[in-house]
Amino acid sequence: MSIHESPDFEANWWPIQMETVPGSGERLTIAIVVRSREGQASVRQSIDPATLAQMFGSDGKGMQFIVGNTVLSVRKQLDNLISVEQLEFPFGDILLGPRRDCVTRDTNEAFALALRMSSGFSQSAFGMSEEKLDPNKEVQKAFEEWSDKIRTEVMVAQTIDTWNNAFNVSLILKGRKKARFGFVRGGYIAHFGVLRPGRTAAADLRALKLKLFDLEVVRRDMPLQFTNAELVVGYSDPGDAFPYRQRETLLASWDHLKHEAVERKVGVVRYLTAHQAADHLMNIAA
């Protein structure tokens, strides 16, 4: 943020915490809830599955299940307009931490601030100078989080191991070049990514176009193996929480992405939630 920019996005945020050893008082922040001044609330998991696996070893899968289902439950309650203060959690030893206030540029920065202040096991760019920020790493992390959320939704709904094996698949393309894709099952192949309002929009669009190019190569070089190639995009509806220019930029970026997809004969779909995206995958790749 430059000295000429004044933040004007007012919000509250809460950590969702889990007591790792019942009765010990030791708490781990597993997610963050942010609510704007207008009342729109959303939740993001603050600790990724890989970190949970490293921390809890053989119990890592169980912890991933608890954390993932807690986030899904909270997201569904917020979608049903249940207030943050009235949230209920599906497991014991999980509680809502104290509310804090903030003023930032947008929702993404509010989450970044909350992560920086509440968790030592998440990465946040908040407070870093523009020179030190690596937009590629930030975009990659957001894309990976979107993919992890979709995978969690699918695994909650499916018990067959083949669905788990369909995520994060490496393929050898022509010229023996290797490429990794978000989801491969039968004749369907997909990449995952996000398109967010705010300062990340341009970097998100560049990364999404690269994934479109990968899918175009697959459709061209392996037409018999893959009959359907799609880019599944997490798309944040900015509403009135963002300035007019940022909303217009997001809409223009989406229109440009759709045009590029048509030119490359690749499908592109967008969803507000990982639950919706997971339903799409399970319907189209069943």
C-alpha positions as CSV (number, residue, x, y, z in Angstrom):
1,M,0.0,0.0,0.0
2,S,1.4,3.4,-0.9
3,I,1.2,6.4,1.3
4,H,-1.5,7.8,-1.0
5,E,-3.9,4.9,-0.4
6,S,-6.2,4.9,2.6
7,P,-7.9,1.6,3.6
8,D,-11.7,1.9,3.8
9,F,-12.9,-1.7,4.1
10,E,-14.2,-2.1,7.7
11,A,-14.6,-5.6,9.0
12,N,-14.7,-7.8,12.1
13,W,-12.8,-11.1,12.2
14,W,-12.8,-14.1,14.5
15,P,-10.3,-17.1,14.8
16,I,-11.9,-20.6,14.9
17,Q,-9.8,-22.5,17.4
18,M,-9.4,-26.2,18.3
19,E,-8.2,-27.4,21.7
20,T,-5.7,-30.0,20.7
21,V,-5.6,-31.7,24.1
22,P,-9.0,-31.5,25.8
23,G,-8.7,-29.6,29.0
24,S,-5.2,-28.3,28.4
25,G,-6.2,-24.8,27.2
26,E,-3.8,-25.2,24.2
27,R,-5.5,-23.9,21.1
28,L,-4.7,-24.1,17.5
29,T,-6.3,-21.6,15.0
30,I,-7.7,-23.7,12.2
31,A,-9.8,-21.1,10.3
32,I,-10.7,-17.4,10.2
33,V,-14.1,-15.8,9.7
34,V,-14.3,-12.3,8.3
35,R,-17.5,-10.2,8.3
36,S,-17.7,-6.9,6.4
37,R,-19.5,-3.8,7.8
38,E,-22.4,-4.6,5.4
39,G,-22.8,-8.0,7.1
40,Q,-21.3,-10.4,4.4
41,A,-19.3,-13.1,6.2
42,S,-17.0,-15.8,4.8
43,V,-14.6,-18.4,6.2
44,R,-11.2,-19.6,5.2
45,Q,-9.1,-22.5,6.5
46,S,-5.9,-21.2,8.0
47,I,-3.8,-24.3,8.2
48,D,-3.3,-26.4,5.1
49,P,-3.6,-30.3,5.0
50,A,0.1,-30.8,4.5
51,T,0.9,-28.9,7.7
52,L,-1.7,-30.9,9.6
53,A,-0.1,-34.1,8.3
54,Q,3.4,-33.0,9.4
55,M,2.1,-31.9,12.8
56,F,0.0,-34.9,13.7
57,G,1.7,-37.8,11.9
58,S,-0.5,-40.9,11.7
59,D,-3.4,-38.8,13.1
60,G,-3.0,-36.3,10.3
61,K,-5.9,-37.7,8.2
62,G,-8.2,-37.6,11.1
63,M,-7.3,-34.0,11.8
64,Q,-7.7,-33.0,8.2
65,F,-11.2,-34.5,8.3
66,I,-12.1,-32.6,11.5
67,V,-10.7,-29.3,10.2
68,G,-12.2,-29.7,6.7
69,N,-15.6,-30.6,7.9
70,T,-15.6,-27.8,10.5
71,V,-14.9,-25.2,7.7
72,L,-17.6,-26.8,5.5
73,S,-20.1,-26.6,8.3
74,V,-19.3,-23.0,9.1
75,R,-19.5,-22.1,5.4
76,K,-22.9,-23.6,5.0
77,Q,-24.2,-21.8,8.1
78,L,-22.9,-18.5,6.8
79,D,-24.5,-19.2,3.4
80,N,-27.7,-19.7,5.3
81,L,-27.3,-16.3,6.9
82,I,-26.7,-17.6,10.4
83,S,-24.8,-14.9,12.3
84,V,-21.2,-15.5,13.3
85,E,-22.1,-15.3,17.0
86,Q,-24.6,-18.1,16.5
87,L,-22.3,-20.5,14.8
88,E,-22.4,-24.2,15.9
89,F,-19.4,-26.5,15.4
90,P,-19.7,-30.2,14.4
91,F,-17.1,-31.4,16.8
92,G,-16.2,-30.8,20.5
93,D,-13.2,-28.8,21.6
94,I,-13.7,-26.3,18.8
95,L,-14.7,-22.7,19.7
96,L,-15.0,-19.2,18.3
97,G,-12.2,-16.9,19.5
98,P,-12.6,-13.2,20.4
99,R,-13.8,-10.7,17.9
100,R,-11.4,-8.2,16.5
101,D,-11.9,-5.1,14.3
102,C,-9.9,-4.1,11.3
103,V,-9.8,-1.6,8.4
104,T,-8.1,-2.8,5.3
105,R,-8.3,-2.4,1.5
106,D,-10.5,-5.5,0.8
107,T,-11.6,-8.9,2.1
108,N,-8.4,-10.6,1.0
109,E,-6.3,-8.2,3.0
110,A,-8.6,-8.6,6.0
111,F,-8.0,-12.4,5.9
112,A,-4.2,-11.8,5.5
113,L,-4.2,-9.5,8.5
114,A,-6.2,-12.1,10.6
115,L,-3.9,-14.9,9.6
116,R,-0.8,-12.9,10.5
117,M,-2.2,-12.0,13.9
118,S,-3.8,-15.3,14.9
119,S,-1.7,-18.2,13.5
120,G,1.9,-19.3,13.3
121,F,1.1,-22.1,10.9
122,S,-0.2,-20.0,7.9
123,Q,1.5,-17.7,5.5
124,S,0.4,-14.2,5.2
125,A,1.7,-11.3,3.0
126,F,0.1,-8.7,5.2
127,G,2.6,-6.0,6.4
128,M,5.2,-6.9,3.8
129,S,6.5,-4.1,1.5
130,E,5.4,-4.3,-2.1
131,E,9.0,-5.0,-3.1
132,K,9.1,-8.1,-1.0
133,L,5.8,-9.5,-2.1
134,D,6.0,-12.3,-4.7
135,P,2.7,-12.3,-6.5
136,N,3.4,-15.6,-8.2
137,K,3.8,-17.3,-4.8
138,E,0.7,-15.6,-3.4
139,V,-1.4,-16.7,-6.5
140,Q,0.0,-20.3,-6.3
141,K,-1.0,-20.5,-2.6
142,A,-4.5,-19.3,-3.4
143,F,-4.8,-21.8,-6.2
144,E,-3.7,-24.6,-4.0
145,E,-6.1,-23.6,-1.3
146,W,-9.0,-23.7,-3.8
147,S,-7.9,-27.1,-5.0
148,D,-7.6,-28.4,-1.4
149,K,-11.1,-27.1,-0.6
150,I,-12.6,-28.9,-3.6
151,R,-10.8,-32.1,-2.8
152,T,-12.0,-32.0,0.8
153,E,-15.6,-31.5,-0.4
154,V,-15.3,-34.4,-2.8
155,M,-13.8,-36.7,-0.2
156,V,-16.5,-35.9,2.3
157,A,-19.1,-37.0,-0.2
158,Q,-17.2,-40.0,-1.7
159,T,-15.6,-42.9,0.1
160,I,-13.9,-44.5,-2.9
161,D,-10.1,-44.1,-3.0
162,T,-10.1,-43.6,-6.8
163,W,-11.6,-40.1,-6.3
164,N,-8.7,-39.2,-4.1
165,N,-6.2,-40.5,-6.7
166,A,-7.9,-38.3,-9.3
167,F,-6.5,-35.1,-7.8
168,N,-3.0,-33.6,-8.5
169,V,-2.2,-36.0,-11.3
170,S,1.1,-35.8,-13.3
171,L,0.9,-36.5,-17.1
172,I,3.6,-36.9,-19.7
173,L,2.8,-34.8,-22.8
174,K,4.4,-34.9,-26.2
175,G,8.1,-34.3,-26.1
176,R,8.2,-36.2,-22.7
177,K,7.3,-33.0,-21.0
178,K,5.7,-33.5,-17.6
179,A,2.7,-31.4,-16.4
180,R,0.6,-31.7,-13.3
181,F,-3.2,-31.2,-13.5
182,G,-5.7,-30.6,-10.7
183,F,-8.1,-33.4,-11.5
184,V,-8.1,-36.3,-14.0
185,R,-10.8,-39.0,-14.1
186,G,-11.8,-40.9,-17.2
187,G,-12.0,-38.6,-20.2
188,Y,-12.3,-35.5,-18.1
189,I,-9.4,-33.3,-17.1
190,A,-9.4,-30.1,-15.1
191,H,-7.2,-27.3,-13.7
192,F,-8.2,-25.2,-10.7
193,G,-7.6,-21.6,-10.0
194,V,-9.2,-18.4,-8.5
195,L,-10.1,-15.0,-9.8
196,R,-10.3,-12.5,-7.0
197,P,-11.1,-8.8,-6.8
198,G,-8.5,-6.3,-5.6
199,R,-4.8,-6.1,-6.2
200,T,-4.4,-9.8,-7.1
201,A,-6.8,-9.8,-10.1
202,A,-4.1,-9.2,-12.8
203,A,-1.8,-11.9,-11.3
204,D,-4.7,-14.3,-11.0
205,L,-5.6,-13.8,-14.6
206,R,-2.1,-14.4,-15.9
207,A,-1.9,-17.7,-13.9
208,L,-5.3,-18.8,-15.1
209,K,-4.3,-18.2,-18.7
210,L,-1.2,-20.4,-18.3
211,K,-3.5,-23.2,-17.0
212,L,-5.7,-22.7,-20.1
213,F,-2.7,-23.2,-22.3
214,D,-1.9,-26.5,-20.5
215,L,-5.4,-27.7,-21.1
216,E,-5.2,-26.6,-24.8
217,V,-2.1,-28.8,-25.2
218,V,-3.8,-31.8,-23.7
219,R,-6.9,-31.4,-25.9
220,R,-4.6,-31.0,-29.0
221,D,-2.1,-33.8,-28.2
222,M,-4.4,-36.3,-26.5
223,P,-7.8,-35.9,-28.1
224,L,-8.8,-39.5,-27.8
225,Q,-7.9,-39.8,-24.1
226,F,-9.5,-36.6,-23.0
227,T,-12.8,-35.4,-24.5
228,N,-13.5,-32.8,-21.9
229,A,-11.0,-30.3,-20.5
230,E,-12.1,-27.5,-18.1
231,L,-10.8,-24.7,-16.0
232,V,-12.7,-24.6,-12.7
233,V,-12.5,-21.2,-11.3
234,G,-13.2,-19.9,-7.8
235,Y,-14.8,-16.6,-8.4
236,S,-15.5,-14.1,-5.7
237,D,-18.6,-11.9,-6.2
238,P,-17.3,-8.5,-5.1
239,G,-20.7,-6.9,-4.4
240,D,-20.4,-3.5,-2.9
241,A,-17.5,-4.3,-0.7
242,F,-15.0,-3.3,-3.3
243,P,-14.5,0.0,-5.2
244,Y,-16.3,0.4,-8.6
245,R,-13.0,0.2,-10.6
246,Q,-12.0,-3.1,-8.9
247,R,-15.5,-4.6,-9.7
248,E,-15.2,-3.6,-13.3
249,T,-11.7,-5.0,-13.6
250,L,-12.9,-8.3,-12.2
251,L,-15.8,-8.5,-14.7
252,A,-13.5,-7.6,-17.6
253,S,-11.0,-10.2,-16.5
254,W,-13.6,-12.9,-16.5
255,D,-14.9,-11.9,-19.9
256,H,-11.3,-12.1,-21.2
257,L,-10.8,-15.5,-19.7
258,K,-14.0,-16.8,-21.3
259,H,-12.9,-15.5,-24.7
260,E,-9.5,-17.2,-24.3
261,A,-11.1,-20.5,-23.4
262,V,-13.4,-20.4,-26.4
263,E,-10.4,-19.7,-28.7
264,R,-8.6,-22.8,-27.2
265,K,-11.6,-25.1,-27.2
266,V,-11.4,-25.5,-23.5
267,G,-14.3,-25.2,-21.1
268,V,-14.3,-22.7,-18.2
269,V,-16.7,-22.6,-15.3
270,R,-16.9,-20.5,-12.2
271,Y,-18.3,-21.1,-8.7
272,L,-18.6,-19.1,-5.6
273,T,-17.9,-22.1,-3.2
274,A,-15.8,-25.2,-3.3
275,H,-19.0,-27.2,-2.5
276,Q,-20.5,-26.1,-5.8
277,A,-17.3,-26.9,-7.7
278,A,-17.1,-30.3,-6.1
279,D,-20.7,-31.1,-7.1
280,H,-19.8,-30.1,-10.6
281,L,-16.8,-32.5,-10.7
282,M,-18.8,-35.4,-9.2
283,N,-21.6,-34.9,-11.7
284,I,-19.4,-34.6,-14.8
285,A,-16.7,-37.2,-13.9
286,A,-19.0,-39.9,-12.3
